[in-house]
């Protein structure tokens, strides 16, 4: 305030030197990002300057959005530097005018003269504040338009689903399995229907994972190269979960096909003069009834470990424990769509792996034995 003792306030606050230094830093950063954008664009576009396995692996690891983000950030910083350059010039001019008003106020001989100078200074202060707001608004607009933003929650979830649809199917199966188990406590037919849909998703996920070369490589590298890393364990747990989840669906189809085929043949044998369509209706009915019956039988098969540990408990209590165990799968599936966190990811794999070894695997073996007893000749 000592600089403007005569006026009593600073009409044009600001530090031109600091603004100029920031402008230069933004300009330098903008040039660096522009160069990085050019280099990455060349690499992604399979430039002939770098070929081979290392180049292929590097390109595969790059996000397809990276060149666009770099170019966008370069443009954004360049625009910010240009706006700040204009603000620097305005700030210098306003401060020079403020210094002139301070000199005039200090030299004023009458109260009227001092009042006139202070009025001009207040007008300058209002103009200065308005100019500062305009610059801030244009900087914000440039950032909103050009700088890349972190995706929102829904956008992030959708990106993860489209990036790995096989994992998305596995997660959806786990969530539906838990929901179906819970609904089955109160309304078994509806719960069974939901669980069958989840089993179908597990079967689709299993097919997609097995056909994925990257997924297979993470498993084979563990056994052939000793690379028992996080990818190996996650893939192993995923494979176990998909296999266990698909068993009820496969069993329902197999038992339904067996019963439907037998019923159709019996109908055609009873009326050999009729067309082949004679066996369609009884075959379809038998398929539906057998598939539903087998699925309901498998739904009621509990984990051997749960059955042993809670052998003295009531069946309703054991059923609730089974729902709780299935619920852990739904929780870890939902956590897969949370913001990336290595600790959470590893913890989810550990929980799924433990449940798979202690619950899914032995239960699947038990269910498979039941299915075989139904399907064998």
Secondary structure, 3 states (H helix, E strand, C coil): CHHHCCCCCCCCCCCHHHHHHHHHHHHHHHHHHHHHHHHHHHHHCCCCCCCCHHHHHHHHHCCCCHHHHHHHHHHHHHHHHHHHHHHHHHHHHHHHHHHHHHHHHHHCCCHHHHHHHHHHHHHHHHHHHHHHHHHHHHHHHHHHHHCCCCCCHHHHHHHHHHHCHHHHHHHHHHHHHHHHHHHHCCCHHHHHHHHHHHHHHHHHHHHHHHHCHHHHHHHHHHHHCCCCCHHHHHHHHHHHHHHHHHHHHHHHHHHHHHHHHHHHHHHHHHCCCCCCCHHHHHHHHHHHHHHHHHHHHHHCCCCHHHHHHCCCCCHHHHHHHHHHHHHHHHHHHHHCCCCCCHHHHHHHHHHHHHHHHHHHHHHHHHHHHHHHHHHCC
